[in-house]
Amino acid sequence: MKFEDLQKLTLEWADDKDLLHAKNAKKQFMKFIEEVFEFKTEFDNWVFFREKCGFAEDEELMYMEGKSLTVNSKLEMGDIFVTLIILCEQVGIDPVECLSMAYEKMQGRLSRDE
């Protein structure tokens, strides 16, 4: 599925939950921060088991609720994307444009002043 398709589905879900109001942007930003810290916890666990416990990089580690560390990390990363898509909508920013600008900056084609 393409990013734009997932974005549309995310915004439909958020609209059903009545979240797409600019007045909710501060709360949405805090939800984004919460999701980042949840991802960090999963990432720290992944690093710990790889580095401290000697697990190979290609070895799947089972974790809480029978999920692997990789699956949990992906779920948390997905939650970050969801919160950002909703936040972008609340403040009138196109997330695809943001990604494009970041890519152009990485490629050295866009300065911070533009």
C-alpha positions as CSV (number, residue, x, y, z in Angstrom):
1,M,0.0,0.0,0.0
2,K,1.3,3.5,-0.8
3,F,1.9,6.2,1.8
4,E,-0.9,8.3,0.4
5,D,-3.4,5.4,0.8
6,L,-2.3,4.9,4.4
7,Q,-2.5,8.6,5.0
8,K,-6.0,8.7,3.7
9,L,-7.1,5.8,5.9
10,T,-5.4,7.3,8.9
11,L,-7.2,10.6,8.4
12,E,-10.5,8.9,7.9
13,W,-10.0,7.1,11.3
14,A,-9.0,10.4,13.0
15,D,-12.0,12.1,11.5
16,D,-14.3,9.3,12.9
17,K,-12.7,10.0,16.3
18,D,-13.2,13.8,15.8
19,L,-9.5,14.5,16.2
20,L,-8.9,16.7,13.2
21,H,-9.3,20.1,14.8
22,A,-6.4,22.6,15.0
23,K,-7.3,23.1,18.7
24,N,-6.2,19.5,19.3
25,A,-2.7,20.1,17.9
26,K,-1.0,20.6,21.3
27,K,-2.4,17.3,22.6
28,Q,-1.5,15.6,19.3
29,F,2.0,16.8,19.6
30,M,2.2,15.3,23.1
31,K,0.8,12.0,21.8
32,F,3.6,12.1,19.2
33,I,6.2,12.5,21.9
34,E,4.7,9.7,23.9
35,E,4.9,7.4,20.9
36,V,8.5,8.4,20.3
37,F,9.4,7.4,23.9
38,E,7.5,4.1,23.5
39,F,9.6,3.4,20.3
40,K,12.7,4.4,22.2
41,T,11.9,1.8,24.9
42,E,11.5,-0.9,22.2
43,F,14.7,0.2,20.4
44,D,16.6,0.2,23.7
45,N,15.4,-3.4,24.3
46,W,16.4,-4.4,20.8
47,V,19.9,-2.9,21.3
48,F,20.3,-4.4,24.7
49,F,19.5,-7.9,23.6
50,R,21.7,-7.6,20.5
51,E,24.7,-6.1,22.2
52,K,24.6,-7.3,25.8
53,C,23.1,-10.7,25.4
54,G,25.0,-11.7,22.3
55,F,22.1,-12.3,19.9
56,A,22.9,-12.3,16.2
57,E,21.4,-9.6,14.0
58,D,19.4,-12.1,12.0
59,E,18.1,-13.9,15.1
60,E,14.5,-13.1,15.9
61,L,13.9,-12.2,19.6
62,M,10.6,-13.1,21.1
63,Y,9.3,-10.6,23.5
64,M,6.2,-9.5,25.3
65,E,2.9,-11.0,24.3
66,G,4.7,-13.4,21.9
67,K,5.8,-10.7,19.6
68,S,9.3,-10.2,18.4
69,L,11.3,-7.1,19.3
70,T,11.3,-6.3,15.6
71,V,7.5,-6.5,15.3
72,N,7.1,-4.3,18.4
73,S,9.5,-1.7,17.1
74,K,7.6,-1.6,13.8
75,L,4.3,-1.2,15.6
76,E,5.7,1.7,17.6
77,M,7.3,3.3,14.5
78,G,3.9,3.0,12.8
79,D,2.2,4.8,15.8
80,I,4.7,7.6,15.3
81,F,3.7,8.0,11.7
82,V,0.0,8.0,12.6
83,T,0.5,10.7,15.2
84,L,2.5,12.8,12.7
85,I,-0.1,12.4,9.9
86,I,-2.8,13.6,12.2
87,L,-0.7,16.5,13.5
88,C,0.1,17.6,10.0
89,E,-3.6,17.6,9.1
90,Q,-4.4,19.6,12.3
91,V,-1.8,22.3,11.4
92,G,-2.3,22.3,7.6
93,I,1.0,20.7,6.6
94,D,1.3,18.1,3.9
95,P,3.4,15.2,5.2
96,V,4.5,14.1,1.7
97,E,5.8,17.6,1.1
98,C,7.7,17.4,4.5
99,L,9.3,14.1,3.4
100,S,10.2,15.5,0.0
101,M,11.8,18.5,1.6
102,A,13.8,16.3,4.0
103,Y,14.9,14.2,1.0
104,E,16.0,17.2,-1.0
105,K,17.9,18.5,2.1
106,M,19.7,15.1,2.4
107,Q,20.7,15.4,-1.2
108,G,22.0,18.9,-0.7
109,R,19.5,20.5,-2.9
110,L,17.6,22.5,-0.3
111,S,19.1,24.9,2.1
112,R,17.6,25.6,5.5
113,D,16.9,29.1,4.4
114,E,14.4,28.2,1.7
